[in-house]
Amino acid sequence: MQKVEAIVRPFKLDAVKQALVSAGIIGMTVSEVRGFGRQRGQKERYRGTVFVVEFLPKAKLEVIVEDAKVEQVIEAIVQAAQTGEVGDGKIFVSPIERIVRIRTGEVDFAAL
């Protein structure tokens, strides 16, 4: 099992969700986060004054999938979230050792 975390532009979240549902992914966790990468924030102008917004709003999506579906999930996220501009986001993949469903005590794949 693998955890796929994707940090994407907030306006792309619905497209990513639809792509994952179409790929057969039924559970996901979404968080509103803020951060910056290579774009190092952005400059904004308000009433003639320029100020820097260092931490930009992003959406963080997390899904747990079988090892065999990792590449399919990554491809779905990239296709749905890509704009070609700096700041499109990142995808991180991490191994998951164990899952336990709190309500029933089921473990691993049964808990998904």
Phi and psi in radians as a Rosetta constraint file:
Dihedral C 1 N 2 CA 2 C 2 CIRCULARHARMONIC -2.335 0.35
Dihedral N 2 CA 2 C 2 N 3 CIRCULARHARMONIC 2.574 0.35
Dihedral C 2 N 3 CA 3 C 3 CIRCULARHARMONIC -1.796 0.35
Dihedral N 3 CA 3 C 3 N 4 CIRCULARHARMONIC 2.193 0.35
Dihedral C 3 N 4 CA 4 C 4 CIRCULARHARMONIC -1.881 0.35
Dihedral N 4 CA 4 C 4 N 5 CIRCULARHARMONIC 2.056 0.35
Dihedral C 4 N 5 CA 5 C 5 CIRCULARHARMONIC -1.918 0.35
Dihedral N 5 CA 5 C 5 N 6 CIRCULARHARMONIC 2.282 0.35
Dihedral C 5 N 6 CA 6 C 6 CIRCULARHARMONIC -2.201 0.35
Dihedral N 6 CA 6 C 6 N 7 CIRCULARHARMONIC 2.306 0.35
Dihedral C 6 N 7 CA 7 C 7 CIRCULARHARMONIC -1.917 0.35
Dihedral N 7 CA 7 C 7 N 8 CIRCULARHARMONIC 2.036 0.35
Dihedral C 7 N 8 CA 8 C 8 CIRCULARHARMONIC -2.300 0.35
Dihedral N 8 CA 8 C 8 N 9 CIRCULARHARMONIC 2.953 0.35
Dihedral C 8 N 9 CA 9 C 9 CIRCULARHARMONIC -1.145 0.35
Dihedral N 9 CA 9 C 9 N 10 CIRCULARHARMONIC 2.432 0.35
Dihedral C 9 N 10 CA 10 C 10 CIRCULARHARMONIC -1.006 0.35
Dihedral N 10 CA 10 C 10 N 11 CIRCULARHARMONIC -0.642 0.35
Dihedral C 10 N 11 CA 11 C 11 CIRCULARHARMONIC -1.270 0.35
Dihedral N 11 CA 11 C 11 N 12 CIRCULARHARMONIC -0.168 0.35
Dihedral C 11 N 12 CA 12 C 12 CIRCULARHARMONIC -1.655 0.35
Dihedral N 12 CA 12 C 12 N 13 CIRCULARHARMONIC -0.082 0.35
Dihedral C 12 N 13 CA 13 C 13 CIRCULARHARMONIC -1.044 0.35
Dihedral N 13 CA 13 C 13 N 14 CIRCULARHARMONIC -0.784 0.35
Dihedral C 13 N 14 CA 14 C 14 CIRCULARHARMONIC -1.095 0.35
Dihedral N 14 CA 14 C 14 N 15 CIRCULARHARMONIC -0.705 0.35
Dihedral C 14 N 15 CA 15 C 15 CIRCULARHARMONIC -1.127 0.35
Dihedral N 15 CA 15 C 15 N 16 CIRCULARHARMONIC -0.713 0.35
Dihedral C 15 N 16 CA 16 C 16 CIRCULARHARMONIC -1.133 0.35
Dihedral N 16 CA 16 C 16 N 17 CIRCULARHARMONIC -0.772 0.35
Dihedral C 16 N 17 CA 17 C 17 CIRCULARHARMONIC -1.025 0.35
Dihedral N 17 CA 17 C 17 N 18 CIRCULARHARMONIC -0.815 0.35
Dihedral C 17 N 18 CA 18 C 18 CIRCULARHARMONIC -1.092 0.35
Dihedral N 18 CA 18 C 18 N 19 CIRCULARHARMONIC -0.688 0.35
Dihedral C 18 N 19 CA 19 C 19 CIRCULARHARMONIC -1.123 0.35
Dihedral N 19 CA 19 C 19 N 20 CIRCULARHARMONIC -0.699 0.35
Dihedral C 19 N 20 CA 20 C 20 CIRCULARHARMONIC -1.230 0.35
Dihedral N 20 CA 20 C 20 N 21 CIRCULARHARMONIC -0.705 0.35
Dihedral C 20 N 21 CA 21 C 21 CIRCULARHARMONIC -1.092 0.35
Dihedral N 21 CA 21 C 21 N 22 CIRCULARHARMONIC -0.714 0.35
Dihedral C 21 N 22 CA 22 C 22 CIRCULARHARMONIC -1.118 0.35
Dihedral N 22 CA 22 C 22 N 23 CIRCULARHARMONIC -0.485 0.35
Dihedral C 22 N 23 CA 23 C 23 CIRCULARHARMONIC -1.489 0.35
Dihedral N 23 CA 23 C 23 N 24 CIRCULARHARMONIC 0.031 0.35
Dihedral C 23 N 24 CA 24 C 24 CIRCULARHARMONIC 1.626 0.35
Dihedral N 24 CA 24 C 24 N 25 CIRCULARHARMONIC 0.189 0.35
Dihedral C 24 N 25 CA 25 C 25 CIRCULARHARMONIC -1.520 0.35
Dihedral N 25 CA 25 C 25 N 26 CIRCULARHARMONIC 2.176 0.35
Dihedral C 25 N 26 CA 26 C 26 CIRCULARHARMONIC -1.873 0.35
Dihedral N 26 CA 26 C 26 N 27 CIRCULARHARMONIC -0.323 0.35
Dihedral C 26 N 27 CA 27 C 27 CIRCULARHARMONIC -2.179 0.35
Dihedral N 27 CA 27 C 27 N 28 CIRCULARHARMONIC 2.443 0.35
Dihedral C 27 N 28 CA 28 C 28 CIRCULARHARMONIC -2.749 0.35
Dihedral N 28 CA 28 C 28 N 29 CIRCULARHARMONIC 2.743 0.35
Dihedral C 28 N 29 CA 29 C 29 CIRCULARHARMONIC -2.093 0.35
Dihedral N 29 CA 29 C 29 N 30 CIRCULARHARMONIC 2.356 0.35
Dihedral C 29 N 30 CA 30 C 30 CIRCULARHARMONIC -2.177 0.35
Dihedral N 30 CA 30 C 30 N 31 CIRCULARHARMONIC 2.377 0.35
Dihedral C 30 N 31 CA 31 C 31 CIRCULARHARMONIC -2.278 0.35
Dihedral N 31 CA 31 C 31 N 32 CIRCULARHARMONIC 2.556 0.35
Dihedral C 31 N 32 CA 32 C 32 CIRCULARHARMONIC -1.536 0.35
Dihedral N 32 CA 32 C 32 N 33 CIRCULARHARMONIC 2.163 0.35
Dihedral C 32 N 33 CA 33 C 33 CIRCULARHARMONIC -2.255 0.35
Dihedral N 33 CA 33 C 33 N 34 CIRCULARHARMONIC 2.945 0.35
Dihedral C 33 N 34 CA 34 C 34 CIRCULARHARMONIC -2.330 0.35
Dihedral N 34 CA 34 C 34 N 35 CIRCULARHARMONIC 2.536 0.35
Dihedral C 34 N 35 CA 35 C 35 CIRCULARHARMONIC -3.133 0.35
Dihedral N 35 CA 35 C 35 N 36 CIRCULARHARMONIC -3.065 0.35
Dihedral C 35 N 36 CA 36 C 36 CIRCULARHARMONIC -2.642 0.35
Dihedral N 36 CA 36 C 36 N 37 CIRCULARHARMONIC 2.772 0.35
Dihedral C 36 N 37 CA 37 C 37 CIRCULARHARMONIC -2.322 0.35
Dihedral N 37 CA 37 C 37 N 38 CIRCULARHARMONIC -2.181 0.35
Dihedral C 37 N 38 CA 38 C 38 CIRCULARHARMONIC -1.123 0.35
Dihedral N 38 CA 38 C 38 N 39 CIRCULARHARMONIC -0.463 0.35
Dihedral C 38 N 39 CA 39 C 39 CIRCULARHARMONIC -1.274 0.35
Dihedral N 39 CA 39 C 39 N 40 CIRCULARHARMONIC -0.285 0.35
Dihedral C 39 N 40 CA 40 C 40 CIRCULARHARMONIC 0.883 0.35
Dihedral N 40 CA 40 C 40 N 41 CIRCULARHARMONIC 0.741 0.35
Dihedral C 40 N 41 CA 41 C 41 CIRCULARHARMONIC 1.388 0.35
Dihedral N 41 CA 41 C 41 N 42 CIRCULARHARMONIC -2.912 0.35
Dihedral C 41 N 42 CA 42 C 42 CIRCULARHARMONIC -2.648 0.35
Dihedral N 42 CA 42 C 42 N 43 CIRCULARHARMONIC 2.720 0.35
Dihedral C 42 N 43 CA 43 C 43 CIRCULARHARMONIC -1.629 0.35
Dihedral N 43 CA 43 C 43 N 44 CIRCULARHARMONIC 2.397 0.35
Dihedral C 43 N 44 CA 44 C 44 CIRCULARHARMONIC -2.206 0.35
Dihedral N 44 CA 44 C 44 N 45 CIRCULARHARMONIC 2.695 0.35
Dihedral C 44 N 45 CA 45 C 45 CIRCULARHARMONIC -2.065 0.35
Dihedral N 45 CA 45 C 45 N 46 CIRCULARHARMONIC 2.264 0.35
Dihedral C 45 N 46 CA 46 C 46 CIRCULARHARMONIC -2.367 0.35
Dihedral N 46 CA 46 C 46 N 47 CIRCULARHARMONIC 2.033 0.35
Dihedral C 46 N 47 CA 47 C 47 CIRCULARHARMONIC 0.894 0.35
Dihedral N 47 CA 47 C 47 N 48 CIRCULARHARMONIC 0.770 0.35
Dihedral C 47 N 48 CA 48 C 48 CIRCULARHARMONIC 1.468 0.35
Dihedral N 48 CA 48 C 48 N 49 CIRCULARHARMONIC -0.118 0.35
Dihedral C 48 N 49 CA 49 C 49 CIRCULARHARMONIC -1.809 0.35
Dihedral N 49 CA 49 C 49 N 50 CIRCULARHARMONIC 2.316 0.35
Dihedral C 49 N 50 CA 50 C 50 CIRCULARHARMONIC -1.644 0.35
Dihedral N 50 CA 50 C 50 N 51 CIRCULARHARMONIC 2.292 0.35
Dihedral C 50 N 51 CA 51 C 51 CIRCULARHARMONIC -2.395 0.35
Dihedral N 51 CA 51 C 51 N 52 CIRCULARHARMONIC 2.775 0.35
Dihedral C 51 N 52 CA 52 C 52 CIRCULARHARMONIC -1.822 0.35
Dihedral N 52 CA 52 C 52 N 53 CIRCULARHARMONIC 2.240 0.35
Dihedral C 52 N 53 CA 53 C 53 CIRCULARHARMONIC -1.686 0.35
Dihedral N 53 CA 53 C 53 N 54 CIRCULARHARMONIC 1.834 0.35
Dihedral C 53 N 54 CA 54 C 54 CIRCULARHARMONIC -1.375 0.35
Dihedral N 54 CA 54 C 54 N 55 CIRCULARHARMONIC -0.712 0.35
Dihedral C 54 N 55 CA 55 C 55 CIRCULARHARMONIC -1.856 0.35
Dihedral N 55 CA 55 C 55 N 56 CIRCULARHARMONIC 1.992 0.35
Dihedral C 55 N 56 CA 56 C 56 CIRCULARHARMONIC -1.604 0.35
Dihedral N 56 CA 56 C 56 N 57 CIRCULARHARMONIC 2.547 0.35
Dihedral C 56 N 57 CA 57 C 57 CIRCULARHARMONIC -1.215 0.35
Dihedral N 57 CA 57 C 57 N 58 CIRCULARHARMONIC 2.385 0.35
Dihedral C 57 N 58 CA 58 C 58 CIRCULARHARMONIC -2.419 0.35
Dihedral N 58 CA 58 C 58 N 59 CIRCULARHARMONIC 2.934 0.35
Dihedral C 58 N 59 CA 59 C 59 CIRCULARHARMONIC -2.028 0.35
Dihedral N 59 CA 59 C 59 N 60 CIRCULARHARMONIC 2.346 0.35
Dihedral C 59 N 60 CA 60 C 60 CIRCULARHARMONIC -1.947 0.35
Dihedral N 60 CA 60 C 60 N 61 CIRCULARHARMONIC 2.163 0.35
Dihedral C 60 N 61 CA 61 C 61 CIRCULARHARMONIC -2.036 0.35
Dihedral N 61 CA 61 C 61 N 62 CIRCULARHARMONIC 2.321 0.35
Dihedral C 61 N 62 CA 62 C 62 CIRCULARHARMONIC -2.191 0.35
Dihedral N 62 CA 62 C 62 N 63 CIRCULARHARMONIC 2.306 0.35
Dihedral C 62 N 63 CA 63 C 63 CIRCULARHARMONIC -2.376 0.35
Dihedral N 63 CA 63 C 63 N 64 CIRCULARHARMONIC 2.576 0.35
Dihedral C 63 N 64 CA 64 C 64 CIRCULARHARMONIC -1.924 0.35
Dihedral N 64 CA 64 C 64 N 65 CIRCULARHARMONIC 2.215 0.35
Dihedral C 64 N 65 CA 65 C 65 CIRCULARHARMONIC -2.378 0.35
Dihedral N 65 CA 65 C 65 N 66 CIRCULARHARMONIC 2.834 0.35
Dihedral C 65 N 66 CA 66 C 66 CIRCULARHARMONIC -1.171 0.35
Dihedral N 66 CA 66 C 66 N 67 CIRCULARHARMONIC 2.671 0.35
Dihedral C 66 N 67 CA 67 C 67 CIRCULARHARMONIC -0.949 0.35
Dihedral N 67 CA 67 C 67 N 68 CIRCULARHARMONIC -0.652 0.35
Dihedral C 67 N 68 CA 68 C 68 CIRCULARHARMONIC -1.187 0.35
Dihedral N 68 CA 68 C 68 N 69 CIRCULARHARMONIC -0.360 0.35
Dihedral C 68 N 69 CA 69 C 69 CIRCULARHARMONIC -1.719 0.35
Dihedral N 69 CA 69 C 69 N 70 CIRCULARHARMONIC -0.032 0.35
Dihedral C 69 N 70 CA 70 C 70 CIRCULARHARMONIC -1.028 0.35
Dihedral N 70 CA 70 C 70 N 71 CIRCULARHARMONIC -0.862 0.35
Dihedral C 70 N 71 CA 71 C 71 CIRCULARHARMONIC -1.117 0.35
Dihedral N 71 CA 71 C 71 N 72 CIRCULARHARMONIC -0.655 0.35
Dihedral C 71 N 72 CA 72 C 72 CIRCULARHARMONIC -1.118 0.35
Dihedral N 72 CA 72 C 72 N 73 CIRCULARHARMONIC -0.705 0.35
Dihedral C 72 N 73 CA 73 C 73 CIRCULARHARMONIC -1.173 0.35
Dihedral N 73 CA 73 C 73 N 74 CIRCULARHARMONIC -0.777 0.35
Dihedral C 73 N 74 CA 74 C 74 CIRCULARHARMONIC -1.043 0.35
Dihedral N 74 CA 74 C 74 N 75 CIRCULARHARMONIC -0.796 0.35
Dihedral C 74 N 75 CA 75 C 75 CIRCULARHARMONIC -1.087 0.35
Dihedral N 75 CA 75 C 75 N 76 CIRCULARHARMONIC -0.724 0.35
Dihedral C 75 N 76 CA 76 C 76 CIRCULARHARMONIC -1.103 0.35
Dihedral N 76 CA 76 C 76 N 77 CIRCULARHARMONIC -0.737 0.35
Dihedral C 76 N 77 CA 77 C 77 CIRCULARHARMONIC -1.137 0.35
Dihedral N 77 CA 77 C 77 N 78 CIRCULARHARMONIC -0.816 0.35
Dihedral C 77 N 78 CA 78 C 78 CIRCULARHARMONIC -1.060 0.35
Dihedral N 78 CA 78 C 78 N 79 CIRCULARHARMONIC -0.802 0.35
Dihedral C 78 N 79 CA 79 C 79 CIRCULARHARMONIC -1.082 0.35
Dihedral N 79 CA 79 C 79 N 80 CIRCULARHARMONIC -0.666 0.35
Dihedral C 79 N 80 CA 80 C 80 CIRCULARHARMONIC -1.430 0.35
Dihedral N 80 CA 80 C 80 N 81 CIRCULARHARMONIC -0.523 0.35
Dihedral C 80 N 81 CA 81 C 81 CIRCULARHARMONIC -1.731 0.35
Dihedral N 81 CA 81 C 81 N 82 CIRCULARHARMONIC -0.262 0.35
Dihedral C 81 N 82 CA 82 C 82 CIRCULARHARMONIC -1.282 0.35
Dihedral N 82 CA 82 C 82 N 83 CIRCULARHARMONIC 2.250 0.35
Dihedral C 82 N 83 CA 83 C 83 CIRCULARHARMONIC -2.007 0.35
Dihedral N 83 CA 83 C 83 N 84 CIRCULARHARMONIC -0.291 0.35
Dihedral C 83 N 84 CA 84 C 84 CIRCULARHARMONIC 1.564 0.35
Dihedral N 84 CA 84 C 84 N 85 CIRCULARHARMONIC 0.012 0.35
Dihedral C 84 N 85 CA 85 C 85 CIRCULARHARMONIC -1.814 0.35
Dihedral N 85 CA 85 C 85 N 86 CIRCULARHARMONIC 2.753 0.35
Dihedral C 85 N 86 CA 86 C 86 CIRCULARHARMONIC -1.048 0.35
Dihedral N 86 CA 86 C 86 N 87 CIRCULARHARMONIC 2.368 0.35
Dihedral C 86 N 87 CA 87 C 87 CIRCULARHARMONIC 1.782 0.35
Dihedral N 87 CA 87 C 87 N 88 CIRCULARHARMONIC 0.151 0.35
Dihedral C 87 N 88 CA 88 C 88 CIRCULARHARMONIC -1.137 0.35
Dihedral N 88 CA 88 C 88 N 89 CIRCULARHARMONIC -0.472 0.35
Dihedral C 88 N 89 CA 89 C 89 CIRCULARHARMONIC 2.137 0.35
Dihedral N 89 CA 89 C 89 N 90 CIRCULARHARMONIC -2.956 0.35
Dihedral C 89 N 90 CA 90 C 90 CIRCULARHARMONIC -2.457 0.35
Dihedral N 90 CA 90 C 90 N 91 CIRCULARHARMONIC 2.776 0.35
Dihedral C 90 N 91 CA 91 C 91 CIRCULARHARMONIC -2.192 0.35
Dihedral N 91 CA 91 C 91 N 92 CIRCULARHARMONIC 2.296 0.35
Dihedral C 91 N 92 CA 92 C 92 CIRCULARHARMONIC -2.096 0.35
Dihedral N 92 CA 92 C 92 N 93 CIRCULARHARMONIC 2.414 0.35
Dihedral C 92 N 93 CA 93 C 93 CIRCULARHARMONIC -2.124 0.35
Dihedral N 93 CA 93 C 93 N 94 CIRCULARHARMONIC 2.241 0.35
Dihedral C 93 N 94 CA 94 C 94 CIRCULARHARMONIC -2.328 0.35
Dihedral N 94 CA 94 C 94 N 95 CIRCULARHARMONIC 2.540 0.35
Dihedral C 94 N 95 CA 95 C 95 CIRCULARHARMONIC -1.264 0.35
Dihedral N 95 CA 95 C 95 N 96 CIRCULARHARMONIC 2.547 0.35
Dihedral C 95 N 96 CA 96 C 96 CIRCULARHARMONIC -1.973 0.35
Dihedral N 96 CA 96 C 96 N 97 CIRCULARHARMONIC 2.187 0.35
Dihedral C 96 N 97 CA 97 C 97 CIRCULARHARMONIC -1.474 0.35
Dihedral N 97 CA 97 C 97 N 98 CIRCULARHARMONIC -0.664 0.35
Dihedral C 97 N 98 CA 98 C 98 CIRCULARHARMONIC -2.756 0.35
Dihedral N 98 CA 98 C 98 N 99 CIRCULARHARMONIC 2.555 0.35
Dihedral C 98 N 99 CA 99 C 99 CIRCULARHARMONIC -2.275 0.35
Dihedral N 99 CA 99 C 99 N 100 CIRCULARHARMONIC 2.406 0.35
Dihedral C 99 N 100 CA 100 C 100 CIRCULARHARMONIC -2.287 0.35
Dihedral N 100 CA 100 C 100 N 101 CIRCULARHARMONIC 2.197 0.35
Dihedral C 100 N 101 CA 101 C 101 CIRCULARHARMONIC -1.418 0.35
Dihedral N 101 CA 101 C 101 N 102 CIRCULARHARMONIC 2.094 0.35
Dihedral C 101 N 102 CA 102 C 102 CIRCULARHARMONIC -1.095 0.35
Dihedral N 102 CA 102 C 102 N 103 CIRCULARHARMONIC -0.756 0.35
Dihedral C 102 N 103 CA 103 C 103 CIRCULARHARMONIC -1.070 0.35
Dihedral N 103 CA 103 C 103 N 104 CIRCULARHARMONIC -0.763 0.35
Dihedral C 103 N 104 CA 104 C 104 CIRCULARHARMONIC -1.950 0.35
Dihedral N 104 CA 104 C 104 N 105 CIRCULARHARMONIC -0.278 0.35
Dihedral C 104 N 105 CA 105 C 105 CIRCULARHARMONIC 1.446 0.35
Dihedral N 105 CA 105 C 105 N 106 CIRCULARHARMONIC 0.071 0.35
Dihedral C 105 N 106 CA 106 C 106 CIRCULARHARMONIC -1.077 0.35
Dihedral N 106 CA 106 C 106 N 107 CIRCULARHARMONIC 2.623 0.35
Dihedral C 106 N 107 CA 107 C 107 CIRCULARHARMONIC -2.165 0.35
Dihedral N 107 CA 107 C 107 N 108 CIRCULARHARMONIC 2.751 0.35
Dihedral C 107 N 108 CA 108 C 108 CIRCULARHARMONIC 0.920 0.35
Dihedral N 108 CA 108 C 108 N 109 CIRCULARHARMONIC -2.240 0.35
Dihedral C 108 N 109 CA 109 C 109 CIRCULARHARMONIC -1.051 0.35
Dihedral N 109 CA 109 C 109 N 110 CIRCULARHARMONIC -0.614 0.35
Dihedral C 109 N 110 CA 110 C 110 CIRCULARHARMONIC -1.113 0.35
Dihedral N 110 CA 110 C 110 N 111 CIRCULARHARMONIC -0.478 0.35
Dihedral C 110 N 111 CA 111 C 111 CIRCULARHARMONIC -1.385 0.35
Dihedral N 111 CA 111 C 111 N 112 CIRCULARHARMONIC -0.304 0.35
